Amino acid sequence: MFSPQILDYFEHPRHAGEIEDPDIVVEWENPACGDILRLTARVREGRFAEVRFRAKGCVAAMACASWLTEQMTGKTRADLSRLRREDLVEALGGLPAESQHASHLAMDALQTALLDPALR
């Protein structure tokens, strides 16, 4: 049902955890399924120097969050503003129809983080 990429990100999450005294904190919840994604980030010179996630949810939600933190690390707002939900889905080898919500959760969290004044 899940691609090898999704299973890899789920079984071996990248950047899991939480940053102490972060510059940015974003938390999104999907009320329909109960998935929760929390991003914490440290910003240096307009870049995401460090990003961590905590997620409560399905396999796809964990995999999407893990992939997202990899993409965010070292990037600027301009770099990440070009990232599309379709890029995430493609990189994870596709998502089953019933798991599409996980990609929306991750991208909503990213869009909120990109609006944070700490990135200026």
C-alpha positions as CSV (number, residue, x, y, z in Angstrom):
1,M,0.0,0.0,0.0
2,F,2.8,2.5,0.8
3,S,5.8,3.1,-1.3
4,P,9.3,2.2,-0.2
5,Q,10.1,5.9,0.2
6,I,7.2,6.4,2.6
7,L,8.1,3.4,4.6
8,D,11.8,4.6,4.8
9,Y,10.8,8.0,6.1
10,F,8.4,6.5,8.6
11,E,10.8,3.8,9.8
12,H,13.8,6.1,9.8
13,P,12.5,9.6,10.5
14,R,14.8,12.5,9.7
15,H,15.0,15.5,12.1
16,A,12.5,14.1,14.6
17,G,12.2,15.9,17.9
18,E,11.9,19.4,19.1
19,I,14.4,22.3,19.2
20,E,14.8,24.0,22.6
21,D,14.1,27.8,22.4
22,P,13.2,27.8,18.7
23,D,12.8,30.9,16.6
24,I,9.7,29.5,14.9
25,V,7.0,27.1,16.2
26,V,4.2,26.0,13.9
27,E,1.5,23.5,14.9
28,W,-1.2,22.3,12.5
29,E,-4.0,19.8,13.2
30,N,-6.2,18.0,10.7
31,P,-9.6,17.9,12.6
32,A,-11.0,15.2,10.2
33,C,-8.4,12.6,11.1
34,G,-6.7,13.9,14.2
35,D,-3.2,14.1,12.7
36,I,-1.0,16.8,14.4
37,L,2.2,18.2,13.1
38,R,4.5,20.5,15.1
39,L,7.5,22.1,13.5
40,T,10.2,23.9,15.5
41,A,13.0,25.8,13.7
42,R,16.1,27.8,14.3
43,V,16.7,30.6,11.8
44,R,20.1,32.1,10.9
45,E,20.7,34.7,8.3
46,G,17.3,34.2,6.7
47,R,17.7,30.4,6.4
48,F,16.3,27.5,8.3
49,A,19.5,26.4,10.1
50,E,17.8,23.6,11.9
51,V,14.3,22.1,11.7
52,R,12.7,19.4,13.8
53,F,9.2,17.8,13.8
54,R,6.9,16.0,16.2
55,A,3.9,14.3,14.6
56,K,1.0,12.4,15.9
57,G,-0.8,10.5,13.2
58,C,-0.6,8.0,10.4
59,V,2.3,6.6,8.6
60,A,1.9,9.1,5.7
61,A,1.8,12.1,8.1
62,M,5.1,11.0,9.7
63,A,6.7,10.4,6.4
64,C,5.6,13.8,4.9
65,A,6.8,15.6,8.0
66,S,10.2,13.9,7.9
67,W,10.6,14.6,4.2
68,L,9.6,18.2,4.7
69,T,12.2,18.9,7.4
70,E,14.9,17.6,5.1
71,Q,13.8,20.0,2.4
72,M,13.6,23.0,4.8
73,T,17.0,22.6,6.4
74,G,19.5,25.2,5.0
75,K,16.9,26.8,2.7
76,T,15.5,30.4,2.5
77,R,11.9,31.5,2.2
78,A,12.5,32.1,-1.5
79,D,13.9,28.6,-2.0
80,L,10.9,27.0,-0.2
81,S,8.2,29.1,-1.8
82,R,8.8,27.1,-5.0
83,L,8.1,23.8,-3.3
84,R,4.8,22.3,-4.2
85,R,2.7,19.6,-2.6
86,E,3.1,17.6,-5.8
87,D,6.9,17.7,-5.3
88,L,6.4,16.1,-1.9
89,V,4.0,13.4,-3.2
90,E,6.3,12.6,-6.1
91,A,9.4,12.4,-3.8
92,L,7.5,9.9,-1.6
93,G,6.6,7.7,-4.5
94,G,2.9,8.7,-4.4
95,L,0.3,8.7,-1.7
96,P,-2.8,6.5,-1.5
97,A,-6.0,8.6,-2.0
98,E,-6.9,8.1,1.7
99,S,-3.5,9.5,2.8
100,Q,-3.5,12.7,0.7
101,H,-4.4,14.7,3.8
102,A,-0.9,14.1,5.1
103,S,0.7,16.1,2.3
104,H,-1.7,19.0,2.8
105,L,-0.9,19.0,6.6
106,A,2.9,19.2,5.8
107,M,2.5,21.9,3.2
108,D,0.1,24.0,5.4
109,A,2.7,23.9,8.2
110,L,5.4,24.9,5.8
111,Q,3.4,27.9,4.5
112,T,2.8,29.1,8.0
113,A,6.5,28.8,8.8
114,L,7.4,30.8,5.8
115,L,5.2,33.7,7.0
116,D,7.0,33.9,10.3
117,P,8.8,37.2,10.9
118,A,11.9,35.4,12.1
119,L,12.8,34.6,8.5
120,R,13.2,38.3,7.6
